[in-house]
Amino acid sequence: MTTGRKTTTVFLTVLCALLLAILGLMQKWPPWAWAALAVAVAGAPAAAFKIAAMRRGSLPADFTNFLPATPIERREHHVSRVALPSQWDDYDFVFSATVRWHPLETHDDDPVLNPAGLAVEAVLDRARTLTEQREPGRASLVQHELSGALSRMRPDHTGHLQVMAENITLTLHEPDQERLTKLAEVRKDKAVWEHQRTYEQSKREYLGDDVLKDTGSAVVWWLAKNDNHIEKTVADLGLLAQLTSAANDTEIPERLQDLIPTPNRPSTPVGREPTAADHFEAFLTGMGFTSGDGRRGRTAAASPPGRARPTARAPRRPATAGRRSGRSCGRR
């Protein structure tokens, strides 16, 4: 019974006693009636309280689940930029969080003088157990894992405190993050290069061991490539024979020699170095002495004995032309 109900019961009891007292004075009750009235007035509240307590009983189990929890004394301490090991050597996580704790009742005589240090130690032990099993390249994912793992109150190893952590941040040192980014780029480039190399090796093996194994295989491959154009394949037999022989570093078979076209080659050797006569001929041409000029012969005759003479001499003038020029000079 609540306090309000108790007050109401006492008030009603006093009121009833007054009414009965007035009625007894008016009716002139005998003395024994007044004694019975006193007992009834005194016992009525006690009986009412007892009956109410028996009817109320204990609270049901479903109702006790919704009772407010006993308030817990919580204390907090902030830690920042604590290095925690990762799965890779020399790549540490940087941990920051707000540590909360509340003391537990213990029966030993060893008081905790620095509960903040004990709580921080417990949180770091729990965090290190998780981070040392994670790679440093997944810092954001590990941060959310820590937020879930440290969100529950757990007793420390001494049993004096219940400890948890919130507002957790987990990062890497900036140089380590740059190195991991470069390593990731190198791994990706290496994977692409290895795939390209494997593709090229497979293509070379296909061409060398299958397509260009011999001229027959090359002809069949070329025929399939050209959609059964037999005329084109027959026209390219010589080219396929040369290609197959070059791929296998062998001579062209004699039965295929007639299929190889022979290009027209110049009679003079290609790439011959010029001789002294060639240089002298170029000198005369540069001086303006054409092939029909007589000065070419005189210049060649006047050259020193060791100098090479040009191979081609200028043609002689007709005799009549020489006589006419002499006559004209004498008349002058």
NORBELDA-V879456 format. One record per residue. RES is the residue in one letter. NEAR is the number of other C-alpha atoms within 10 Angstrom. Layout:
res={RES RES}
near={NEAR NEAR}
//
This chain:
res={M T T G R K T T T V F L T V L C A L L L A I L G L M Q K W P P W A W A A L A V A V A G A P A A A F K I A A M R R G S L P A D F T N F L P A T P I E R R E H H V S R V A L P S Q W D D Y D F V F S A T V R W H P L E T H D D D P V L N P A G L A V E A V L D R A R T L T E Q R E P G R A S L V Q H E L S G A L S R M R P D H T G H L Q V M A E N I T L T L H E P D Q E R L T K L A E V R K D K A V W E H Q R T Y E Q S K R E Y L G D D V L K D T G S A V V W W L A K N D N H I E K T V A D L G L L A Q L T S A A N D T E I P E R L Q D L I P T P N R P S T P V G R E P T A A D H F E A F L T G M G F T S G D G R R G R T A A A S P P G R A R P T A R A P R R P A T A G R R S G R S C G R R}
near={13 7 8 8 12 13 11 10 17 16 13 12 17 14 13 12 17 13 10 15 16 11 12 16 11 9 9 10 12 10 10 9 11 15 10 10 16 13 10 13 18 13 12 13 18 12 11 14 14 11 12 13 12 9 9 9 8 8 8 8 8 8 8 9 9 8 8 7 7 6 6 9 9 11 14 18 15 14 14 13 15 14 18 20 22 21 14 13 9 9 19 21 28 17 22 19 23 17 25 22 26 19 18 12 8 11 7 7 6 8 10 13 8 8 18 20 13 18 26 24 16 21 22 20 12 17 22 17 13 18 23 17 13 17 16 23 19 12 20 13 11 22 19 13 14 21 19 13 16 20 15 13 15 16 18 20 11 9 12 21 24 19 27 26 27 18 11 19 20 24 20 21 13 9 9 16 16 12 11 15 13 12 12 13 12 12 12 12 12 12 12 12 12 12 12 12 12 12 12 12 12 12 12 13 13 13 15 15 13 13 19 23 16 18 22 15 16 20 20 13 16 21 17 13 11 11 8 12 12 13 9 12 20 15 11 15 19 19 16 23 24 19 17 24 18 13 14 13 9 10 11 17 12 8 7 13 12 10 17 15 9 7 6 6 8 7 6 7 8 8 6 7 7 8 10 12 15 14 14 17 20 12 12 17 13 10 9 11 17 13 16 13 15 15 15 22 19 11 12 18 11 9 11 9 9 6 11 16 20 18 9 11 14 16 11 10 11 8 9 9 9 10 11 11 11 12 10 9 9 8 6 6}
//
